[in-house]
């Protein structure tokens, strides 16, 4: 059975991974914009 601490950790890690994906997407977009100039 998972403890509350483990649940919190997993929740935070998921949010962190989501933020990383968003950041990667934004970085790609800004790279594309730079290449178009």
C-alpha positions as CSV (number, residue, x, y, z in Angstrom):
1,X,0.0,0.0,0.0
2,X,1.4,3.4,-1.0
3,X,2.0,5.9,1.7
4,X,0.9,9.5,1.5
5,X,4.5,10.6,1.0
6,X,4.9,8.4,-2.0
7,X,1.7,9.7,-3.6
8,X,2.9,13.3,-3.1
9,X,6.2,12.4,-4.6
10,X,4.6,10.8,-7.7
11,X,2.3,13.7,-8.1
12,X,5.1,16.2,-8.0
13,X,7.2,14.1,-10.4
14,X,4.4,14.0,-12.9
15,X,4.0,17.7,-12.7
16,X,7.7,18.1,-13.1
17,X,7.8,15.9,-16.2
18,X,4.9,17.8,-17.7
19,X,6.8,21.1,-17.2
20,X,9.9,19.6,-18.8
21,X,7.8,18.5,-21.9
22,X,6.2,22.0,-22.1
23,X,9.6,23.6,-21.8
24,X,11.1,21.3,-24.5
25,X,8.2,22.2,-26.8
26,X,8.7,25.9,-26.2
27,X,12.4,25.6,-26.8
28,X,11.8,23.8,-30.1
29,X,9.4,26.5,-31.2
30,X,11.8,29.3,-30.3
31,X,14.6,27.4,-32.2
32,X,12.3,27.2,-35.3
33,X,11.6,30.9,-35.0
34,X,15.3,31.7,-34.9
35,X,16.0,29.5,-37.9
36,X,13.3,31.3,-39.9
37,X,14.9,34.6,-39.4
